[in-house]
Amino acid sequence: MLLCKNTACLFSLCLLCAGCYESKYPLSSADASRIDGRLLKHWVEEQQSPGEKRYRASIFKFSEKEYLVAFSRDNETATIARAFTTMIGAVSVLNLQGIESQDPANRTYVFFKYGVTPDGLLQTWMISRDSPLLKDKAFSSQRDFATYIKKNIHDERLFGDMRIFKPVDGMDIKLFP
């Protein structure tokens, strides 16, 4: 698994998919976002193999446009992030920004395309650093980055493996060691 280079608190998140793609730019402004009430739950990842540690996440409404996300692997200490949704046509993408650093210049974004199934499961696909579509790509502005991702949003090569989460009641996430 690769370590996200700029924001230490995204390390845990990057373990979800090898090679998370980090950007200093979001896909849109949080001002253009809307809250997706289906996300406002406690979630636990479906186990992919016996003995594998599962991710747990709690997603809360922080404001009319943003979420507060706490996630951890099993009972490890949680990482806290801010998030907001960007709609690209009918595709929902979560822009997730680690907030551990006091300096906003050190806060990068990772991105999840997501959907909620009719039976209430959360499916996520992280935009992958290993994508051939992003190899050797550098973006000089938020506009260039967003335009490129929007153009390629339906190309499966942009994303890592799908992860599935189910909602759970009464889950606690440890915020401090």
C-alpha positions as CSV (number, residue, x, y, z in Angstrom):
1,M,0.0,0.0,0.0
2,L,1.3,3.5,-0.8
3,L,1.5,6.3,1.7
4,C,-0.2,9.5,0.6
5,K,2.6,11.9,0.5
6,N,1.3,15.3,1.7
7,T,-1.3,14.7,4.4
8,A,-0.5,12.2,7.1
9,C,-4.1,11.9,8.2
10,L,-5.0,10.5,4.8
11,F,-2.7,7.6,5.3
12,S,-5.5,5.4,6.8
13,L,-7.8,6.3,4.0
14,C,-5.3,5.5,1.3
15,L,-5.1,2.0,2.6
16,L,-8.6,1.4,1.3
17,C,-7.1,1.2,-2.2
18,A,-3.5,0.9,-3.1
19,G,-2.4,4.1,-4.8
20,C,-4.9,6.8,-3.8
21,Y,-4.8,9.8,-6.1
22,E,-4.2,13.0,-4.3
23,S,-4.9,16.5,-5.6
24,K,-4.4,19.9,-4.2
25,Y,-7.6,20.8,-6.1
26,P,-11.2,19.6,-5.4
27,L,-13.5,18.7,-8.3
28,S,-15.7,21.7,-7.5
29,S,-16.3,24.2,-4.8
30,A,-18.1,23.1,-1.7
31,D,-20.5,26.0,-2.4
32,A,-21.9,23.9,-5.3
33,S,-22.4,20.9,-3.1
34,R,-25.5,19.4,-1.6
35,I,-26.0,16.9,1.2
36,D,-26.8,13.4,0.2
37,G,-28.9,12.2,3.2
38,R,-28.3,8.6,2.3
39,L,-24.7,8.9,3.5
40,L,-25.5,10.2,7.0
41,K,-25.0,7.0,8.8
42,H,-22.5,4.7,10.5
43,W,-20.9,2.3,8.0
44,V,-18.8,-0.9,8.2
45,E,-17.0,-2.3,5.3
46,E,-18.0,-5.8,4.1
47,Q,-15.1,-8.2,4.8
48,Q,-13.3,-9.1,1.6
49,S,-11.3,-12.0,3.1
50,P,-11.3,-13.8,6.5
51,G,-9.3,-12.0,9.2
52,E,-9.1,-8.8,7.1
53,K,-9.5,-5.6,9.2
54,R,-12.6,-3.7,8.0
55,Y,-13.0,0.0,7.7
56,R,-15.6,1.8,9.8
57,A,-16.9,5.2,9.0
58,S,-19.3,7.7,10.4
59,I,-20.6,10.5,8.1
60,F,-22.3,13.5,9.7
61,K,-23.8,16.6,8.3
62,F,-21.4,19.4,9.2
63,S,-23.2,22.3,7.4
64,E,-25.7,22.6,4.6
65,K,-23.0,21.8,2.1
66,E,-20.4,19.7,3.9
67,Y,-19.9,16.5,5.8
68,L,-17.7,15.6,8.8
69,V,-16.3,12.1,8.2
70,A,-14.6,9.9,10.9
71,F,-13.1,6.6,9.7
72,S,-10.9,4.0,11.2
73,R,-9.8,0.4,10.5
74,D,-11.6,-1.8,13.1
75,N,-11.0,-0.2,16.5
76,E,-8.0,1.9,15.7
77,T,-8.0,5.7,16.3
78,A,-10.2,7.5,13.8
79,T,-9.0,10.0,11.2
80,I,-11.3,13.0,10.7
81,A,-11.9,14.7,7.4
82,R,-14.2,17.2,5.7
83,A,-16.1,16.2,2.6
84,F,-18.5,17.4,0.0
85,T,-20.2,16.0,-3.0
86,T,-19.6,16.9,-6.6
87,M,-22.2,15.8,-9.2
88,I,-20.8,15.0,-12.6
89,G,-23.9,14.3,-14.6
90,A,-25.6,11.5,-12.6
91,V,-22.4,10.4,-11.0
92,S,-21.8,11.4,-7.3
93,V,-18.2,12.0,-6.3
94,L,-17.1,12.7,-2.7
95,N,-14.2,15.1,-2.4
96,L,-12.6,14.1,0.9
97,Q,-10.0,16.4,2.5
98,G,-7.9,15.5,5.6
99,I,-8.0,18.3,8.1
100,E,-5.2,17.3,10.5
101,S,-2.8,20.0,9.2
102,Q,-3.2,23.6,10.5
103,D,-1.9,24.8,7.2
104,P,-4.5,24.6,4.4
105,A,-1.7,24.3,1.8
106,N,-0.9,20.9,3.3
107,R,-4.4,19.6,2.9
108,T,-5.0,17.5,-0.2
109,Y,-8.1,15.8,-1.6
110,V,-8.9,12.2,-2.4
111,F,-12.0,11.2,-4.3
112,F,-14.6,8.5,-4.2
113,K,-17.3,7.8,-6.8
114,Y,-20.2,6.4,-4.8
115,G,-23.6,4.9,-5.1
116,V,-26.2,3.5,-2.7
117,T,-27.9,0.3,-3.8
118,P,-31.7,-0.2,-3.4
119,D,-31.0,-2.4,-0.3
120,G,-29.0,0.4,1.3
121,L,-25.4,-0.7,0.7
122,L,-22.8,2.0,0.0
123,Q,-20.5,1.2,-3.0
124,T,-17.3,3.2,-3.4
125,W,-14.6,3.5,-6.0
126,M,-11.5,5.6,-5.2
127,I,-9.9,7.6,-8.0
128,S,-6.6,5.7,-8.3
129,R,-3.1,7.0,-8.6
130,D,-2.4,3.8,-10.5
131,S,-4.9,4.7,-13.2
132,P,-3.3,4.8,-16.7
133,L,-5.4,7.9,-17.3
134,L,-3.6,9.8,-14.6
135,K,0.0,8.5,-15.2
136,D,2.3,11.4,-15.7
137,K,-0.6,13.9,-15.6
138,A,-0.1,17.2,-13.9
139,F,-2.8,19.8,-13.5
140,S,-2.1,23.5,-13.2
141,S,-5.5,24.6,-12.0
142,Q,-8.7,23.3,-10.4
143,R,-10.5,23.9,-13.7
144,D,-8.1,21.7,-15.7
145,F,-8.3,19.0,-13.1
146,A,-12.1,19.0,-13.0
147,T,-12.4,19.1,-16.8
148,Y,-10.2,16.1,-17.2
149,I,-11.9,14.0,-14.5
150,K,-15.4,15.0,-15.9
151,K,-14.3,13.9,-19.3
152,N,-13.1,10.5,-18.0
153,I,-15.7,9.9,-15.2
154,H,-17.2,6.9,-17.0
155,D,-13.9,5.2,-17.7
156,E,-13.5,2.3,-15.2
157,R,-9.7,2.6,-15.5
158,L,-9.9,5.8,-13.5
159,F,-10.9,3.9,-10.4
160,G,-9.6,1.3,-8.0
161,D,-11.6,-1.7,-6.8
162,M,-15.1,-1.3,-5.5
163,R,-15.5,-1.4,-1.7
164,I,-18.9,-2.1,-0.2
165,F,-20.1,-0.8,3.2
166,K,-23.3,-1.7,5.1
167,P,-25.0,0.6,7.5
168,V,-24.8,-0.3,11.2
169,D,-26.5,1.1,14.3
170,G,-24.8,2.0,17.6
171,M,-21.3,1.9,16.3
172,D,-18.6,3.8,18.2
173,I,-15.5,5.2,16.6
174,K,-12.6,6.0,18.9
175,L,-11.5,9.5,18.3
176,F,-8.5,9.5,20.6
177,P,-5.9,6.9,21.5
